[in-house]
Amino acid sequence: MIGPLLRVAASAAAARSLRAAAQDAVNRALLTMGAALAIAVGAIFLTFSAFALLESQLNPAGASAIVGVFWGLLGLAYFAATRRRRT
């Protein structure tokens, strides 16, 4: 008589635990996507503001070259860091 009751209580506790784990995973995924979006928007706006500042001091071609070199170096550093982790 007590065995089936214990099984029902254990399955309810397991279901509650699974629901909590699923909600935690959804929250983590949403926070990660929000952080990625914030970083992307921040990078875009900071790039444009740096370009505008450089353009007021230099010509547009020079400002574009400086911003391009910055992002190129950042990309190379990222490539080197990820390549080192893979090997």
C-alpha atoms as an extended CHARMM CRD file, in Angstrom:
* protein
*
        87  EXT
         1         1  MET       CA              0.0000000000        0.0000000000        0.0000000000  PROA      1               0.0000000000
         2         2  ILE       CA              2.8120000000        2.4260000000        0.8470000000  PROA      2               0.0000000000
         3         3  GLY       CA              4.9140000000        1.5070000000       -2.1990000000  PROA      3               0.0000000000
         4         4  PRO       CA              2.6270000000        3.0960000000       -4.8110000000  PROA      4               0.0000000000
         5         5  LEU       CA              2.2660000000        6.2340000000       -2.6810000000  PROA      5               0.0000000000
         6         6  LEU       CA              6.0260000000        6.5420000000       -2.4370000000  PROA      6               0.0000000000
         7         7  ARG       CA              6.3240000000        6.0780000000       -6.1990000000  PROA      7               0.0000000000
         8         8  VAL       CA              3.7890000000        8.8650000000       -6.8310000000  PROA      8               0.0000000000
         9         9  ALA       CA              5.5880000000       11.2020000000       -4.4240000000  PROA      9               0.0000000000
        10        10  ALA       CA              8.9700000000       10.4020000000       -5.9760000000  PROA      10              0.0000000000
        11        11  SER       CA              7.6940000000       10.9560000000       -9.5300000000  PROA      11              0.0000000000
        12        12  ALA       CA              6.1490000000       14.2930000000       -8.5130000000  PROA      12              0.0000000000
        13        13  ALA       CA              9.4460000000       15.3840000000       -6.9560000000  PROA      13              0.0000000000
        14        14  ALA       CA             11.3570000000       14.2730000000      -10.0620000000  PROA      14              0.0000000000
        15        15  ALA       CA              8.9640000000       16.1620000000      -12.3460000000  PROA      15              0.0000000000
        16        16  ARG       CA              9.3360000000       19.2900000000      -10.2200000000  PROA      16              0.0000000000
        17        17  SER       CA             13.1120000000       18.9260000000      -10.3900000000  PROA      17              0.0000000000
        18        18  LEU       CA             13.0290000000       18.4970000000      -14.1780000000  PROA      18              0.0000000000
        19        19  ARG       CA             10.7880000000       21.5490000000      -14.5880000000  PROA      19              0.0000000000
        20        20  ALA       CA             13.1570000000       23.6320000000      -12.4600000000  PROA      20              0.0000000000
        21        21  ALA       CA             16.1580000000       22.4420000000      -14.4820000000  PROA      21              0.0000000000
        22        22  ALA       CA             14.4000000000       23.2300000000      -17.7720000000  PROA      22              0.0000000000
        23        23  GLN       CA             13.4380000000       26.7100000000      -16.5530000000  PROA      23              0.0000000000
        24        24  ASP       CA             17.0290000000       27.3030000000      -15.4450000000  PROA      24              0.0000000000
        25        25  ALA       CA             18.3070000000       26.2630000000      -18.8760000000  PROA      25              0.0000000000
        26        26  VAL       CA             15.8380000000       28.5920000000      -20.6140000000  PROA      26              0.0000000000
        27        27  ASN       CA             16.8430000000       31.4780000000      -18.3440000000  PROA      27              0.0000000000
        28        28  ARG       CA             20.5330000000       30.8700000000      -19.0380000000  PROA      28              0.0000000000
        29        29  ALA       CA             19.9250000000       30.7370000000      -22.7900000000  PROA      29              0.0000000000
        30        30  LEU       CA             17.9380000000       33.9860000000      -22.7390000000  PROA      30              0.0000000000
        31        31  LEU       CA             20.5770000000       35.7310000000      -20.6420000000  PROA      31              0.0000000000
        32        32  THR       CA             23.3130000000       34.5280000000      -22.9820000000  PROA      32              0.0000000000
        33        33  MET       CA             21.4320000000       35.7550000000      -26.0520000000  PROA      33              0.0000000000
        34        34  GLY       CA             20.7590000000       39.0950000000      -24.3570000000  PROA      34              0.0000000000
        35        35  ALA       CA             24.4200000000       39.5110000000      -23.4700000000  PROA      35              0.0000000000
        36        36  ALA       CA             25.4920000000       38.6520000000      -27.0240000000  PROA      36              0.0000000000
        37        37  LEU       CA             23.0340000000       41.1800000000      -28.4320000000  PROA      37              0.0000000000
        38        38  ALA       CA             24.2620000000       43.8480000000      -26.0100000000  PROA      38              0.0000000000
        39        39  ILE       CA             27.8890000000       43.1980000000      -26.9700000000  PROA      39              0.0000000000
        40        40  ALA       CA             27.0720000000       43.3410000000      -30.6900000000  PROA      40              0.0000000000
        41        41  VAL       CA             25.1090000000       46.5840000000      -30.3920000000  PROA      41              0.0000000000
        42        42  GLY       CA             27.8070000000       48.0950000000      -28.1840000000  PROA      42              0.0000000000
        43        43  ALA       CA             30.5160000000       47.1610000000      -30.6660000000  PROA      43              0.0000000000
        44        44  ILE       CA             28.5610000000       48.7000000000      -33.5300000000  PROA      44              0.0000000000
        45        45  PHE       CA             27.8820000000       51.9660000000      -31.7230000000  PROA      45              0.0000000000
        46        46  LEU       CA             31.4190000000       52.2540000000      -30.3810000000  PROA      46              0.0000000000
        47        47  THR       CA             32.8030000000       51.5910000000      -33.8490000000  PROA      47              0.0000000000
        48        48  PHE       CA             30.6550000000       54.3170000000      -35.3840000000  PROA      48              0.0000000000
        49        49  SER       CA             31.4960000000       56.7950000000      -32.6380000000  PROA      49              0.0000000000
        50        50  ALA       CA             35.2200000000       56.0780000000      -33.0130000000  PROA      50              0.0000000000
        51        51  PHE       CA             34.8730000000       56.5070000000      -36.7660000000  PROA      51              0.0000000000
        52        52  ALA       CA             33.1000000000       59.8550000000      -36.3100000000  PROA      52              0.0000000000
        53        53  LEU       CA             35.7780000000       61.0610000000      -33.8930000000  PROA      53              0.0000000000
        54        54  LEU       CA             38.6010000000       59.9930000000      -36.2140000000  PROA      54              0.0000000000
        55        55  GLU       CA             36.8270000000       61.4250000000      -39.2230000000  PROA      55              0.0000000000
        56        56  SER       CA             36.7170000000       64.8510000000      -37.5790000000  PROA      56              0.0000000000
        57        57  GLN       CA             40.5110000000       64.7050000000      -37.1540000000  PROA      57              0.0000000000
        58        58  LEU       CA             41.4250000000       62.8890000000      -40.4040000000  PROA      58              0.0000000000
        59        59  ASN       CA             39.8600000000       62.2720000000      -43.7640000000  PROA      59              0.0000000000
        60        60  PRO       CA             37.2070000000       59.5300000000      -44.1130000000  PROA      60              0.0000000000
        61        61  ALA       CA             39.6220000000       57.1070000000      -45.7810000000  PROA      61              0.0000000000
        62        62  GLY       CA             42.1280000000       57.3990000000      -42.9480000000  PROA      62              0.0000000000
        63        63  ALA       CA             39.4250000000       56.9380000000      -40.3350000000  PROA      63              0.0000000000
        64        64  SER       CA             38.1460000000       53.8420000000      -42.1330000000  PROA      64              0.0000000000
        65        65  ALA       CA             41.6620000000       52.4420000000      -42.3350000000  PROA      65              0.0000000000
        66        66  ILE       CA             42.2850000000       52.9110000000      -38.6090000000  PROA      66              0.0000000000
        67        67  VAL       CA             38.9550000000       51.3370000000      -37.6400000000  PROA      67              0.0000000000
        68        68  GLY       CA             39.5520000000       48.4780000000      -40.0890000000  PROA      68              0.0000000000
        69        69  VAL       CA             43.0350000000       47.8050000000      -38.7390000000  PROA      69              0.0000000000
        70        70  PHE       CA             41.6590000000       47.7580000000      -35.1870000000  PROA      70              0.0000000000
        71        71  TRP       CA             39.0020000000       45.1650000000      -36.0470000000  PROA      71              0.0000000000
        72        72  GLY       CA             41.5050000000       43.1830000000      -38.1080000000  PROA      72              0.0000000000
        73        73  LEU       CA             43.9200000000       42.9800000000      -35.1980000000  PROA      73              0.0000000000
        74        74  LEU       CA             41.0960000000       42.0290000000      -32.8670000000  PROA      74              0.0000000000
        75        75  GLY       CA             40.0660000000       39.2560000000      -35.2780000000  PROA      75              0.0000000000
        76        76  LEU       CA             43.6320000000       37.9760000000      -35.5220000000  PROA      76              0.0000000000
        77        77  ALA       CA             43.9330000000       37.9130000000      -31.7320000000  PROA      77              0.0000000000
        78        78  TYR       CA             40.6740000000       35.9690000000      -31.4900000000  PROA      78              0.0000000000
        79        79  PHE       CA             41.8340000000       33.5350000000      -34.1760000000  PROA      79              0.0000000000
        80        80  ALA       CA             45.1620000000       32.9970000000      -32.3900000000  PROA      80              0.0000000000
        81        81  ALA       CA             43.4420000000       32.4450000000      -29.0330000000  PROA      81              0.0000000000
        82        82  THR       CA             40.9380000000       29.9290000000      -30.3890000000  PROA      82              0.0000000000
        83        83  ARG       CA             43.5830000000       28.1150000000      -32.4240000000  PROA      83              0.0000000000
        84        84  ARG       CA             45.7740000000       27.7540000000      -29.3330000000  PROA      84              0.0000000000
        85        85  ARG       CA             42.8120000000       26.2430000000      -27.4510000000  PROA      85              0.0000000000
        86        86  ARG       CA             42.0940000000       23.7240000000      -30.2250000000  PROA      86              0.0000000000
        87        87  THR       CA             45.6240000000       22.3410000000      -30.3720000000  PROA      87              0.0000000000
